[in-house]
Amino acid sequence: MGIMQVLFISLLLAGCAQGHCRRQVDAPAAAQPLAPPAAAASPVLTDADHVLVYKYDGSLQCGMGKPIDLDTMAKDLKGIMVSSSVKKNDGLMHIQVCGSTTGMANVYEIPAKTLKKAEAKGFKKWSFE
């Protein structure tokens, strides 16, 4: 018996010693049907009913400029319902100079019907994705 055959058999036996070679896998449980959603008091909004708006957070390269956190900037959207918020990079190329913008923005999901109101407060529609 050659060295390769001995090595193969020893590896095979070592793997089976842990029980992995003969273990039976339990069948996955049958999927349960989803219950219909409960009737909501307010109308359900779809993705088409929402829009993302943003403002740059004020962070600058080389640690210059203090970034404005999401909650603080959300106060600028007073009177507009914010569904979600996230800090995102705009994905654009920015000049590599201390004091230049980092491209980080505070992005908020709001009802589409309030876009004009948000734009009046200095926000812009997110169009970077």
Backbone as XML, in Angstrom:
<?xml version="1.0"?>
<chain id="A" units="angstrom">
  <residue number="1" name="MET">
    <atom name="N" x="0.857" y="-1.172" z="0.000"/>
    <atom name="CA" x="0.000" y="0.000" z="0.000"/>
    <atom name="C" x="0.899" y="1.231" z="0.000"/>
  </residue>
  <residue number="2" name="GLY">
    <atom name="N" x="0.604" y="2.161" z="-0.905"/>
    <atom name="CA" x="1.433" y="3.349" z="-1.033"/>
    <atom name="C" x="1.125" y="4.381" z="0.047"/>
  </residue>
  <residue number="3" name="ILE">
    <atom name="N" x="2.029" y="5.319" z="0.176"/>
    <atom name="CA" x="1.886" y="6.372" z="1.191"/>
    <atom name="C" x="0.624" y="7.200" z="0.968"/>
  </residue>
  <residue number="4" name="MET">
    <atom name="N" x="0.255" y="7.445" z="-0.292"/>
    <atom name="CA" x="-0.944" y="8.244" z="-0.584"/>
    <atom name="C" x="-2.208" y="7.501" z="-0.157"/>
  </residue>
  <residue number="5" name="GLN">
    <atom name="N" x="-2.246" y="6.193" z="-0.356"/>
    <atom name="CA" x="-3.414" y="5.403" z="0.034"/>
    <atom name="C" x="-3.558" y="5.384" z="1.550"/>
  </residue>
  <residue number="6" name="VAL">
    <atom name="N" x="-2.448" y="5.246" z="2.247"/>
    <atom name="CA" x="-2.472" y="5.249" z="3.717"/>
    <atom name="C" x="-2.947" y="6.608" z="4.218"/>
  </residue>
  <residue number="7" name="LEU">
    <atom name="N" x="-2.437" y="7.667" z="3.615"/>
    <atom name="CA" x="-2.831" y="9.021" z="4.015"/>
    <atom name="C" x="-4.323" y="9.243" z="3.776"/>
  </residue>
  <residue number="8" name="PHE">
    <atom name="N" x="-4.825" y="8.823" z="2.637"/>
    <atom name="CA" x="-6.238" y="8.977" z="2.316"/>
    <atom name="C" x="-7.120" y="8.219" z="3.297"/>
  </residue>
  <residue number="9" name="ILE">
    <atom name="N" x="-6.769" y="6.974" z="3.578"/>
    <atom name="CA" x="-7.572" y="6.156" z="4.498"/>
    <atom name="C" x="-7.530" y="6.747" z="5.899"/>
  </residue>
  <residue number="10" name="SER">
    <atom name="N" x="-6.383" y="7.239" z="6.342"/>
    <atom name="CA" x="-6.297" y="7.814" z="7.685"/>
    <atom name="C" x="-7.130" y="9.089" z="7.789"/>
  </residue>
  <residue number="11" name="LEU">
    <atom name="N" x="-7.136" y="9.897" z="6.724"/>
    <atom name="CA" x="-7.964" y="11.107" z="6.735"/>
    <atom name="C" x="-9.448" y="10.748" z="6.733"/>
  </residue>
  <residue number="12" name="LEU">
    <atom name="N" x="-9.805" y="9.732" z="5.973"/>
    <atom name="CA" x="-11.191" y="9.293" z="5.913"/>
    <atom name="C" x="-11.662" y="8.792" z="7.268"/>
  </residue>
  <residue number="13" name="LEU">
    <atom name="N" x="-10.843" y="7.988" z="7.913"/>
    <atom name="CA" x="-11.199" y="7.457" z="9.226"/>
    <atom name="C" x="-11.240" y="8.550" z="10.283"/>
  </residue>
  <residue number="14" name="ALA">
    <atom name="N" x="-10.326" y="9.503" z="10.207"/>
    <atom name="CA" x="-10.309" y="10.601" z="11.176"/>
    <atom name="C" x="-11.567" y="11.453" z="11.033"/>
  </residue>
  <residue number="15" name="GLY">
    <atom name="N" x="-12.007" y="11.688" z="9.791"/>
    <atom name="CA" x="-13.217" y="12.468" z="9.568"/>
    <atom name="C" x="-14.443" y="11.754" z="10.083"/>
  </residue>
  <residue number="16" name="CYS">
    <atom name="N" x="-14.502" y="10.435" z="9.893"/>
    <atom name="CA" x="-15.663" y="9.667" z="10.336"/>
    <atom name="C" x="-15.672" y="9.462" z="11.840"/>
  </residue>
  <residue number="17" name="ALA">
    <atom name="N" x="-14.519" y="9.594" z="12.491"/>
    <atom name="CA" x="-14.454" y="9.407" z="13.931"/>
    <atom name="C" x="-15.292" y="10.446" z="14.670"/>
  </residue>
  <residue number="18" name="GLN">
    <atom name="N" x="-15.514" y="11.592" z="14.041"/>
    <atom name="CA" x="-16.310" y="12.646" z="14.653"/>
    <atom name="C" x="-17.799" y="12.427" z="14.452"/>
  </residue>
  <residue number="19" name="GLY">
    <atom name="N" x="-18.176" y="11.403" z="13.685"/>
    <atom name="CA" x="-19.579" y="11.105" z="13.483"/>
    <atom name="C" x="-20.182" y="11.787" z="12.274"/>
  </residue>
  <residue number="20" name="HIS">
    <atom name="N" x="-19.413" y="12.563" z="11.556"/>
    <atom name="CA" x="-19.951" y="13.313" z="10.431"/>
    <atom name="C" x="-20.315" y="12.429" z="9.241"/>
  </residue>
  <residue number="21" name="CYS">
    <atom name="N" x="-19.655" y="11.268" z="9.096"/>
    <atom name="CA" x="-19.894" y="10.438" z="7.931"/>
    <atom name="C" x="-21.224" y="9.702" z="7.993"/>
  </residue>
  <residue number="22" name="ARG">
    <atom name="N" x="-21.724" y="9.457" z="9.165"/>
    <atom name="CA" x="-22.936" y="8.650" z="9.294"/>
    <atom name="C" x="-24.106" y="9.404" z="9.910"/>
  </residue>
  <residue number="23" name="ARG">
    <atom name="N" x="-23.919" y="10.654" z="10.183"/>
    <atom name="CA" x="-24.984" y="11.426" z="10.824"/>
    <atom name="C" x="-26.121" y="11.640" z="9.845"/>
  </residue>
  <residue number="24" name="GLN">
    <atom name="N" x="-27.327" y="11.426" z="10.317"/>
    <atom name="CA" x="-28.493" y="11.667" z="9.481"/>
    <atom name="C" x="-28.956" y="13.104" z="9.696"/>
  </residue>
  <residue number="25" name="VAL">
    <atom name="N" x="-29.279" y="13.708" z="8.609"/>
    <atom name="CA" x="-29.759" y="15.087" z="8.669"/>
    <atom name="C" x="-31.269" y="15.047" z="8.793"/>
  </residue>
  <residue number="26" name="ASP">
    <atom name="N" x="-31.782" y="15.750" z="9.783"/>
    <atom name="CA" x="-33.230" y="15.822" z="9.954"/>
    <atom name="C" x="-33.833" y="16.588" z="8.793"/>
  </residue>
  <residue number="27" name="ALA">
    <atom name="N" x="-34.973" y="16.140" z="8.354"/>
    <atom name="CA" x="-35.671" y="16.830" z="7.272"/>
    <atom name="C" x="-36.143" y="18.189" z="7.777"/>
  </residue>
  <residue number="28" name="PRO">
    <atom name="N" x="-36.046" y="19.221" z="6.955"/>
    <atom name="CA" x="-36.503" y="20.541" z="7.392"/>
    <atom name="C" x="-38.010" y="20.523" z="7.630"/>
  </residue>
  <residue number="29" name="ALA">
    <atom name="N" x="-38.414" y="21.300" z="8.598"/>
    <atom name="CA" x="-39.838" y="21.382" z="8.913"/>
    <atom name="C" x="-40.592" y="21.983" z="7.731"/>
  </residue>
  <residue number="30" name="ALA">
    <atom name="N" x="-41.798" y="21.552" z="7.538"/>
    <atom name="CA" x="-42.614" y="22.076" z="6.442"/>
    <atom name="C" x="-42.887" y="23.557" z="6.694"/>
  </residue>
  <residue number="31" name="ALA">
    <atom name="N" x="-42.831" y="24.328" z="5.650"/>
    <atom name="CA" x="-43.078" y="25.762" z="5.763"/>
    <atom name="C" x="-44.527" y="26.006" z="6.153"/>
  </residue>
  <residue number="32" name="GLN">
    <atom name="N" x="-44.702" y="26.899" z="7.093"/>
    <atom name="CA" x="-46.037" y="27.257" z="7.549"/>
    <atom name="C" x="-46.530" y="28.432" z="6.715"/>
  </residue>
  <residue number="33" name="PRO">
    <atom name="N" x="-47.778" y="28.409" z="6.307"/>
    <atom name="CA" x="-48.294" y="29.546" z="5.538"/>
    <atom name="C" x="-48.323" y="30.796" z="6.409"/>
  </residue>
  <residue number="34" name="LEU">
    <atom name="N" x="-48.058" y="31.917" z="5.779"/>
    <atom name="CA" x="-48.072" y="33.185" z="6.498"/>
    <atom name="C" x="-49.510" y="33.615" z="6.753"/>
  </residue>
  <residue number="35" name="ALA">
    <atom name="N" x="-49.712" y="34.153" z="7.932"/>
    <atom name="CA" x="-51.038" y="34.672" z="8.261"/>
    <atom name="C" x="-51.236" y="35.989" z="7.519"/>
  </residue>
  <residue number="36" name="PRO">
    <atom name="N" x="-52.445" y="36.294" z="7.097"/>
    <atom name="CA" x="-52.676" y="37.579" z="6.423"/>
    <atom name="C" x="-52.409" y="38.717" z="7.400"/>
  </residue>
  <residue number="37" name="PRO">
    <atom name="N" x="-51.874" y="39.837" z="6.907"/>
    <atom name="CA" x="-51.577" y="40.948" z="7.797"/>
    <atom name="C" x="-52.850" y="41.510" z="8.420"/>
  </residue>
  <residue number="38" name="ALA">
    <atom name="N" x="-52.699" y="41.945" z="9.649"/>
    <atom name="CA" x="-53.836" y="42.545" z="10.343"/>
    <atom name="C" x="-54.181" y="43.867" z="9.676"/>
  </residue>
  <residue number="39" name="ALA">
    <atom name="N" x="-55.418" y="44.221" z="9.716"/>
    <atom name="CA" x="-55.865" y="45.477" z="9.114"/>
    <atom name="C" x="-55.229" y="46.632" z="9.867"/>
  </residue>
  <residue number="40" name="ALA">
    <atom name="N" x="-54.609" y="47.523" z="9.138"/>
    <atom name="CA" x="-53.941" y="48.660" z="9.749"/>
    <atom name="C" x="-54.918" y="49.819" z="9.877"/>
  </residue>
  <residue number="41" name="ALA">
    <atom name="N" x="-54.698" y="50.607" z="10.916"/>
    <atom name="CA" x="-55.559" y="51.765" z="11.128"/>
    <atom name="C" x="-55.289" y="52.826" z="10.068"/>
  </residue>
  <residue number="42" name="SER">
    <atom name="N" x="-54.010" y="52.911" z="9.622"/>
    <atom name="CA" x="-53.677" y="53.876" z="8.580"/>
    <atom name="C" x="-53.384" y="53.125" z="7.290"/>
  </residue>
  <residue number="43" name="PRO">
    <atom name="N" x="-53.503" y="53.786" z="6.141"/>
    <atom name="CA" x="-53.247" y="53.094" z="4.878"/>
    <atom name="C" x="-51.796" y="52.637" z="4.798"/>
  </residue>
  <residue number="44" name="VAL">
    <atom name="N" x="-51.572" y="51.484" z="4.173"/>
    <atom name="CA" x="-50.227" y="50.943" z="4.021"/>
    <atom name="C" x="-49.541" y="51.666" z="2.873"/>
  </residue>
  <residue number="45" name="LEU">
    <atom name="N" x="-48.331" y="52.157" z="3.131"/>
    <atom name="CA" x="-47.583" y="52.892" z="2.123"/>
    <atom name="C" x="-46.634" y="51.945" z="1.404"/>
  </residue>
  <residue number="46" name="THR">
    <atom name="N" x="-46.494" y="52.109" z="0.125"/>
    <atom name="CA" x="-45.572" y="51.294" z="-0.654"/>
    <atom name="C" x="-44.292" y="52.083" z="-0.888"/>
  </residue>
  <residue number="47" name="ASP">
    <atom name="N" x="-43.297" y="51.430" z="-1.518"/>
    <atom name="CA" x="-42.038" y="52.116" z="-1.809"/>
    <atom name="C" x="-42.253" y="53.333" z="-2.695"/>
  </residue>
  <residue number="48" name="ALA">
    <atom name="N" x="-43.236" y="53.265" z="-3.569"/>
    <atom name="CA" x="-43.517" y="54.399" z="-4.458"/>
    <atom name="C" x="-44.049" y="55.600" z="-3.675"/>
  </residue>
  <residue number="49" name="ASP">
    <atom name="N" x="-44.549" y="55.358" z="-2.481"/>
    <atom name="CA" x="-45.094" y="56.436" z="-1.656"/>
    <atom name="C" x="-44.022" y="57.130" z="-0.819"/>
  </residue>
  <residue number="50" name="HIS">
    <atom name="N" x="-42.791" y="56.595" z="-0.847"/>
    <atom name="CA" x="-41.696" y="57.161" z="-0.063"/>
    <atom name="C" x="-40.599" y="57.668" z="-0.979"/>
  </residue>
  <residue number="51" name="VAL">
    <atom name="N" x="-39.804" y="58.570" z="-0.461"/>
    <atom name="CA" x="-38.663" y="59.112" z="-1.189"/>
    <atom name="C" x="-37.538" y="59.331" z="-0.175"/>
  </residue>
  <residue number="52" name="LEU">
    <atom name="N" x="-36.294" y="59.250" z="-0.659"/>
    <atom name="CA" x="-35.141" y="59.519" z="0.195"/>
    <atom name="C" x="-34.657" y="60.939" z="-0.055"/>
  </residue>
  <residue number="53" name="VAL">
    <atom name="N" x="-34.403" y="61.666" z="1.028"/>
    <atom name="CA" x="-33.848" y="63.009" z="0.937"/>
    <atom name="C" x="-32.589" y="63.057" z="1.786"/>
  </residue>
  <residue number="54" name="TYR">
    <atom name="N" x="-31.706" y="64.021" z="1.501"/>
    <atom name="CA" x="-30.445" y="64.085" z="2.236"/>
    <atom name="C" x="-29.935" y="65.508" z="2.367"/>
  </residue>
  <residue number="55" name="LYS">
    <atom name="N" x="-29.006" y="65.632" z="3.302"/>
    <atom name="CA" x="-28.157" y="66.815" z="3.450"/>
    <atom name="C" x="-26.788" y="66.273" z="3.846"/>
  </residue>
  <residue number="56" name="TYR">
    <atom name="N" x="-25.722" y="66.895" z="3.347"/>
    <atom name="CA" x="-24.393" y="66.492" z="3.762"/>
    <atom name="C" x="-24.236" y="66.759" z="5.257"/>
  </residue>
  <residue number="57" name="ASP">
    <atom name="N" x="-23.499" y="65.875" z="5.943"/>
    <atom name="CA" x="-23.436" y="65.945" z="7.404"/>
    <atom name="C" x="-22.424" y="66.948" z="7.943"/>
  </residue>
  <residue number="58" name="GLY">
    <atom name="N" x="-21.667" y="67.605" z="7.071"/>
    <atom name="CA" x="-20.725" y="68.632" z="7.521"/>
    <atom name="C" x="-19.338" y="68.101" z="7.839"/>
  </residue>
  <residue number="59" name="SER">
    <atom name="N" x="-19.124" y="66.792" z="7.704"/>
    <atom name="CA" x="-17.791" y="66.244" z="7.981"/>
    <atom name="C" x="-16.846" y="66.623" z="6.851"/>
  </residue>
  <residue number="60" name="LEU">
    <atom name="N" x="-15.598" y="66.935" z="7.241"/>
    <atom name="CA" x="-14.583" y="67.332" z="6.276"/>
    <atom name="C" x="-13.354" y="66.445" z="6.440"/>
  </residue>
  <residue number="61" name="GLN">
    <atom name="N" x="-12.572" y="66.317" z="5.380"/>
    <atom name="CA" x="-11.376" y="65.487" z="5.416"/>
    <atom name="C" x="-10.370" y="66.012" z="6.429"/>
  </residue>
  <residue number="62" name="CYS">
    <atom name="N" x="-9.528" y="65.108" z="6.921"/>
    <atom name="CA" x="-8.493" y="65.389" z="7.923"/>
    <atom name="C" x="-9.111" y="65.746" z="9.279"/>
  </residue>
  <residue number="63" name="GLY">
    <atom name="N" x="-10.322" y="65.299" z="9.509"/>
    <atom name="CA" x="-10.968" y="65.528" z="10.805"/>
    <atom name="C" x="-11.475" y="66.942" z="10.989"/>
  </residue>
  <residue number="64" name="MET">
    <atom name="N" x="-11.469" y="67.715" z="9.941"/>
    <atom name="CA" x="-11.985" y="69.086" z="10.037"/>
    <atom name="C" x="-13.502" y="69.036" z="9.893"/>
  </residue>
  <residue number="65" name="GLY">
    <atom name="N" x="-14.170" y="69.940" z="10.493"/>
    <atom name="CA" x="-15.621" y="69.974" z="10.408"/>
    <atom name="C" x="-16.226" y="68.928" z="11.317"/>
  </residue>
  <residue number="66" name="LYS">
    <atom name="N" x="-17.227" y="69.295" z="12.062"/>
    <atom name="CA" x="-17.871" y="68.362" z="12.979"/>
    <atom name="C" x="-19.119" y="67.797" z="12.313"/>
  </residue>
  <residue number="67" name="PRO">
    <atom name="N" x="-19.187" y="66.458" z="12.140"/>
    <atom name="CA" x="-20.377" y="65.883" z="11.503"/>
    <atom name="C" x="-21.624" y="66.052" z="12.372"/>
  </residue>
  <residue number="68" name="ILE">
    <atom name="N" x="-22.735" y="66.339" z="11.726"/>
    <atom name="CA" x="-24.018" y="66.469" z="12.417"/>
    <atom name="C" x="-24.662" y="65.090" z="12.450"/>
  </residue>
  <residue number="69" name="ASP">
    <atom name="N" x="-25.055" y="64.636" z="13.625"/>
    <atom name="CA" x="-25.646" y="63.300" z="13.734"/>
    <atom name="C" x="-27.073" y="63.285" z="13.176"/>
  </residue>
  <residue number="70" name="LEU">
    <atom name="N" x="-27.555" y="62.083" z="12.911"/>
    <atom name="CA" x="-28.866" y="61.893" z="12.275"/>
    <atom name="C" x="-30.008" y="62.540" z="13.051"/>
  </residue>
  <residue number="71" name="ASP">
    <atom name="N" x="-30.027" y="62.329" z="14.364"/>
    <atom name="CA" x="-31.136" y="62.841" z="15.175"/>
    <atom name="C" x="-31.174" y="64.364" z="15.201"/>
  </residue>
  <residue number="72" name="THR">
    <atom name="N" x="-30.006" y="64.973" z="15.271"/>
    <atom name="CA" x="-29.954" y="66.439" z="15.303"/>
    <atom name="C" x="-30.459" y="67.027" z="13.991"/>
  </residue>
  <residue number="73" name="MET">
    <atom name="N" x="-30.002" y="66.462" z="12.870"/>
    <atom name="CA" x="-30.428" y="66.982" z="11.575"/>
    <atom name="C" x="-31.904" y="66.675" z="11.310"/>
  </residue>
  <residue number="74" name="ALA">
    <atom name="N" x="-32.419" y="65.583" z="11.858"/>
    <atom name="CA" x="-33.827" y="65.223" z="11.662"/>
    <atom name="C" x="-34.746" y="66.314" z="12.202"/>
  </residue>
  <residue number="75" name="LYS">
    <atom name="N" x="-34.277" y="67.082" z="13.157"/>
    <atom name="CA" x="-35.082" y="68.184" z="13.693"/>
    <atom name="C" x="-35.389" y="69.219" z="12.617"/>
  </residue>
  <residue number="76" name="ASP">
    <atom name="N" x="-34.525" y="69.304" z="11.583"/>
    <atom name="CA" x="-34.779" y="70.219" z="10.461"/>
    <atom name="C" x="-36.001" y="69.786" z="9.655"/>
  </residue>
  <residue number="77" name="LEU">
    <atom name="N" x="-36.389" y="68.514" z="9.794"/>
    <atom name="CA" x="-37.557" y="67.986" z="9.075"/>
    <atom name="C" x="-38.818" y="68.046" z="9.935"/>
  </residue>
  <residue number="78" name="LYS">
    <atom name="N" x="-38.837" y="68.956" z="10.877"/>
    <atom name="CA" x="-39.984" y="69.091" z="11.766"/>
    <atom name="C" x="-41.265" y="69.249" z="10.947"/>
  </residue>
  <residue number="79" name="GLY">
    <atom name="N" x="-42.276" y="68.457" z="11.293"/>
    <atom name="CA" x="-43.543" y="68.492" z="10.579"/>
    <atom name="C" x="-43.613" y="67.489" z="9.440"/>
  </residue>
  <residue number="80" name="ILE">
    <atom name="N" x="-42.519" y="66.758" z="9.193"/>
    <atom name="CA" x="-42.487" y="65.727" z="8.163"/>
    <atom name="C" x="-42.195" y="64.397" z="8.841"/>
  </residue>
  <residue number="81" name="MET">
    <atom name="N" x="-43.011" y="63.382" z="8.550"/>
    <atom name="CA" x="-42.819" y="62.074" z="9.155"/>
    <atom name="C" x="-41.581" y="61.396" z="8.546"/>
  </residue>
  <residue number="82" name="VAL">
    <atom name="N" x="-40.625" y="61.017" z="9.390"/>
    <atom name="CA" x="-39.421" y="60.323" z="8.940"/>
    <atom name="C" x="-39.589" y="58.840" z="9.262"/>
  </residue>
  <residue number="83" name="SER">
    <atom name="N" x="-39.585" y="57.995" z="8.217"/>
    <atom name="CA" x="-39.754" y="56.549" z="8.406"/>
    <atom name="C" x="-38.464" y="55.880" z="8.827"/>
  </residue>
  <residue number="84" name="SER">
    <atom name="N" x="-37.340" y="56.325" z="8.264"/>
    <atom name="CA" x="-36.043" y="55.753" z="8.612"/>
    <atom name="C" x="-34.956" y="56.766" z="8.287"/>
  </residue>
  <residue number="85" name="SER">
    <atom name="N" x="-33.795" y="56.543" z="8.865"/>
    <atom name="CA" x="-32.666" y="57.427" z="8.593"/>
    <atom name="C" x="-31.385" y="56.603" z="8.624"/>
  </residue>
  <residue number="86" name="VAL">
    <atom name="N" x="-30.421" y="57.030" z="7.817"/>
    <atom name="CA" x="-29.143" y="56.327" z="7.736"/>
    <atom name="C" x="-28.080" y="57.306" z="7.248"/>
  </residue>
  <residue number="87" name="LYS">
    <atom name="N" x="-26.843" y="57.090" z="7.683"/>
    <atom name="CA" x="-25.723" y="57.888" z="7.198"/>
    <atom name="C" x="-25.120" y="57.125" z="6.026"/>
  </residue>
  <residue number="88" name="LYS">
    <atom name="N" x="-24.989" y="57.779" z="4.870"/>
    <atom name="CA" x="-24.468" y="57.138" z="3.659"/>
    <atom name="C" x="-23.441" y="58.024" z="2.993"/>
  </residue>
  <residue number="89" name="ASN">
    <atom name="N" x="-22.559" y="57.373" z="2.225"/>
    <atom name="CA" x="-21.618" y="58.106" z="1.395"/>
    <atom name="C" x="-22.249" y="58.298" z="0.023"/>
  </residue>
  <residue number="90" name="ASP">
    <atom name="N" x="-22.027" y="59.431" z="-0.584"/>
    <atom name="CA" x="-22.643" y="59.700" z="-1.887"/>
    <atom name="C" x="-22.014" y="58.903" z="-3.030"/>
  </residue>
  <residue number="91" name="GLY">
    <atom name="N" x="-20.875" y="58.290" z="-2.795"/>
    <atom name="CA" x="-20.244" y="57.454" z="-3.809"/>
    <atom name="C" x="-19.525" y="58.230" z="-4.900"/>
  </residue>
  <residue number="92" name="LEU">
    <atom name="N" x="-19.466" y="59.531" z="-4.779"/>
    <atom name="CA" x="-18.786" y="60.355" z="-5.776"/>
    <atom name="C" x="-17.307" y="60.505" z="-5.415"/>
  </residue>
  <residue number="93" name="MET">
    <atom name="N" x="-16.514" y="60.867" z="-6.399"/>
    <atom name="CA" x="-15.101" y="61.139" z="-6.140"/>
    <atom name="C" x="-14.990" y="62.551" z="-5.571"/>
  </residue>
  <residue number="94" name="HIS">
    <atom name="N" x="-14.175" y="62.688" z="-4.527"/>
    <atom name="CA" x="-13.967" y="64.000" z="-3.908"/>
    <atom name="C" x="-12.476" y="64.285" z="-3.890"/>
  </residue>
  <residue number="95" name="ILE">
    <atom name="N" x="-12.116" y="65.522" z="-4.111"/>
    <atom name="CA" x="-10.714" y="65.913" z="-4.105"/>
    <atom name="C" x="-10.106" y="65.565" z="-2.742"/>
  </residue>
  <residue number="96" name="GLN">
    <atom name="N" x="-8.875" y="65.061" z="-2.745"/>
    <atom name="CA" x="-8.207" y="64.661" z="-1.514"/>
    <atom name="C" x="-7.409" y="65.831" z="-0.950"/>
  </residue>
  <residue number="97" name="VAL">
    <atom name="N" x="-8.108" y="66.707" z="-0.236"/>
    <atom name="CA" x="-7.499" y="67.894" z="0.348"/>
    <atom name="C" x="-8.113" y="68.101" z="1.725"/>
  </residue>
  <residue number="98" name="CYS">
    <atom name="N" x="-7.283" y="68.376" z="2.699"/>
    <atom name="CA" x="-7.816" y="68.652" z="4.034"/>
    <atom name="C" x="-8.806" y="69.805" z="3.958"/>
  </residue>
  <residue number="99" name="GLY">
    <atom name="N" x="-9.949" y="69.610" z="4.596"/>
    <atom name="CA" x="-10.994" y="70.624" z="4.598"/>
    <atom name="C" x="-12.037" y="70.412" z="3.522"/>
  </residue>
  <residue number="100" name="SER">
    <atom name="N" x="-11.789" y="69.467" z="2.607"/>
    <atom name="CA" x="-12.762" y="69.161" z="1.559"/>
    <atom name="C" x="-13.807" y="68.196" z="2.108"/>
  </residue>
  <residue number="101" name="THR">
    <atom name="N" x="-14.964" y="68.172" z="1.505"/>
    <atom name="CA" x="-16.059" y="67.316" z="1.972"/>
    <atom name="C" x="-15.695" y="65.833" z="1.901"/>
  </residue>
  <residue number="102" name="THR">
    <atom name="N" x="-16.260" y="65.047" z="2.789"/>
    <atom name="CA" x="-16.030" y="63.599" z="2.800"/>
    <atom name="C" x="-17.046" y="62.860" z="1.942"/>
  </residue>
  <residue number="103" name="GLY">
    <atom name="N" x="-18.156" y="63.515" z="1.618"/>
    <atom name="CA" x="-19.216" y="62.869" z="0.857"/>
    <atom name="C" x="-20.218" y="62.136" z="1.736"/>
  </residue>
  <residue number="104" name="MET">
    <atom name="N" x="-20.072" y="62.229" z="3.050"/>
    <atom name="CA" x="-21.017" y="61.574" z="3.960"/>
    <atom name="C" x="-22.262" y="62.454" z="4.118"/>
  </residue>
  <residue number="105" name="ALA">
    <atom name="N" x="-23.416" y="61.793" z="4.036"/>
    <atom name="CA" x="-24.683" y="62.518" z="4.105"/>
    <atom name="C" x="-25.639" y="61.814" z="5.057"/>
  </residue>
  <residue number="106" name="ASN">
    <atom name="N" x="-26.526" y="62.576" z="5.628"/>
    <atom name="CA" x="-27.623" y="62.040" z="6.425"/>
    <atom name="C" x="-28.807" y="61.882" z="5.487"/>
  </residue>
  <residue number="107" name="VAL">
    <atom name="N" x="-29.302" y="60.648" z="5.377"/>
    <atom name="CA" x="-30.364" y="60.325" z="4.424"/>
    <atom name="C" x="-31.618" y="59.917" z="5.204"/>
  </residue>
  <residue number="108" name="TYR">
    <atom name="N" x="-32.745" y="60.477" z="4.808"/>
    <atom name="CA" x="-34.014" y="60.240" z="5.503"/>
    <atom name="C" x="-35.073" y="59.756" z="4.518"/>
  </residue>
  <residue number="109" name="GLU">
    <atom name="N" x="-35.872" y="58.788" z="4.957"/>
    <atom name="CA" x="-36.993" y="58.291" z="4.163"/>
    <atom name="C" x="-38.243" y="59.017" z="4.635"/>
  </residue>
  <residue number="110" name="ILE">
    <atom name="N" x="-38.883" y="59.703" z="3.694"/>
    <atom name="CA" x="-40.074" y="60.484" z="4.031"/>
    <atom name="C" x="-41.181" y="60.176" z="3.016"/>
  </residue>
  <residue number="111" name="PRO">
    <atom name="N" x="-42.434" y="60.526" z="3.332"/>
    <atom name="CA" x="-43.510" y="60.348" z="2.346"/>
    <atom name="C" x="-43.239" y="61.214" z="1.112"/>
  </residue>
  <residue number="112" name="ALA">
    <atom name="N" x="-43.480" y="60.666" z="-0.062"/>
    <atom name="CA" x="-43.213" y="61.374" z="-1.324"/>
    <atom name="C" x="-43.995" y="62.682" z="-1.411"/>
  </residue>
  <residue number="113" name="LYS">
    <atom name="N" x="-45.183" y="62.703" z="-0.831"/>
    <atom name="CA" x="-46.012" y="63.921" z="-0.929"/>
    <atom name="C" x="-45.409" y="65.092" z="-0.152"/>
  </residue>
  <residue number="114" name="THR">
    <atom name="N" x="-44.397" y="64.836" z="0.715"/>
    <atom name="CA" x="-43.778" y="65.914" z="1.490"/>
    <atom name="C" x="-42.414" y="66.324" z="0.939"/>
  </residue>
  <residue number="115" name="LEU">
    <atom name="N" x="-42.072" y="65.853" z="-0.269"/>
    <atom name="CA" x="-40.764" y="66.163" z="-0.861"/>
    <atom name="C" x="-40.554" y="67.673" z="-1.017"/>
  </residue>
  <residue number="116" name="LYS">
    <atom name="N" x="-41.529" y="68.366" z="-1.532"/>
    <atom name="CA" x="-41.395" y="69.818" z="-1.744"/>
    <atom name="C" x="-41.145" y="70.544" z="-0.424"/>
  </residue>
  <residue number="117" name="LYS">
    <atom name="N" x="-41.810" y="70.092" z="0.623"/>
    <atom name="CA" x="-41.641" y="70.706" z="1.941"/>
    <atom name="C" x="-40.212" y="70.489" z="2.442"/>
  </residue>
  <residue number="118" name="ALA">
    <atom name="N" x="-39.662" y="69.266" z="2.229"/>
    <atom name="CA" x="-38.293" y="68.964" z="2.640"/>
    <atom name="C" x="-37.287" y="69.767" z="1.822"/>
  </residue>
  <residue number="119" name="GLU">
    <atom name="N" x="-37.554" y="69.912" z="0.525"/>
    <atom name="CA" x="-36.665" y="70.703" z="-0.327"/>
    <atom name="C" x="-36.650" y="72.164" z="0.109"/>
  </residue>
  <residue number="120" name="ALA">
    <atom name="N" x="-37.772" y="72.655" z="0.573"/>
    <atom name="CA" x="-37.842" y="74.030" z="1.067"/>
    <atom name="C" x="-36.993" y="74.207" z="2.332"/>
  </residue>
  <residue number="121" name="LYS">
    <atom name="N" x="-36.721" y="73.103" z="3.019"/>
    <atom name="CA" x="-35.907" y="73.144" z="4.234"/>
    <atom name="C" x="-34.439" y="72.832" z="3.939"/>
  </residue>
  <residue number="122" name="GLY">
    <atom name="N" x="-34.071" y="72.781" z="2.652"/>
    <atom name="CA" x="-32.674" y="72.591" z="2.274"/>
    <atom name="C" x="-32.260" y="71.159" z="1.961"/>
  </residue>
  <residue number="123" name="PHE">
    <atom name="N" x="-33.178" y="70.227" z="1.983"/>
    <atom name="CA" x="-32.865" y="68.832" z="1.658"/>
    <atom name="C" x="-32.998" y="68.627" z="0.158"/>
  </residue>
  <residue number="124" name="LYS">
    <atom name="N" x="-32.285" y="67.621" z="-0.344"/>
    <atom name="CA" x="-32.345" y="67.280" z="-1.757"/>
    <atom name="C" x="-32.755" y="65.813" z="-1.898"/>
  </residue>
  <residue number="125" name="LYS">
    <atom name="N" x="-33.349" y="65.473" z="-3.021"/>
    <atom name="CA" x="-33.743" y="64.099" z="-3.280"/>
    <atom name="C" x="-32.479" y="63.258" z="-3.496"/>
  </residue>
  <residue number="126" name="TRP">
    <atom name="N" x="-32.383" y="62.111" z="-2.800"/>
    <atom name="CA" x="-31.234" y="61.214" z="-2.904"/>
    <atom name="C" x="-31.266" y="60.532" z="-4.264"/>
  </residue>
  <residue number="127" name="SER">
    <atom name="N" x="-30.208" y="60.694" z="-5.041"/>
    <atom name="CA" x="-30.189" y="60.122" z="-6.390"/>
    <atom name="C" x="-28.863" y="59.425" z="-6.695"/>
  </residue>
  <residue number="128" name="PHE">
    <atom name="N" x="-28.161" y="58.977" z="-5.664"/>
    <atom name="CA" x="-26.824" y="58.433" z="-5.847"/>
    <atom name="C" x="-26.798" y="56.913" z="-6.002"/>
  </residue>
  <residue number="129" name="GLU">
    <atom name="N" x="-27.913" y="56.225" z="-5.968"/>
    <atom name="CA" x="-27.894" y="54.760" z="-6.084"/>
    <atom name="C" x="-28.627" y="54.309" z="-7.304"/>
  </residue>
</chain>
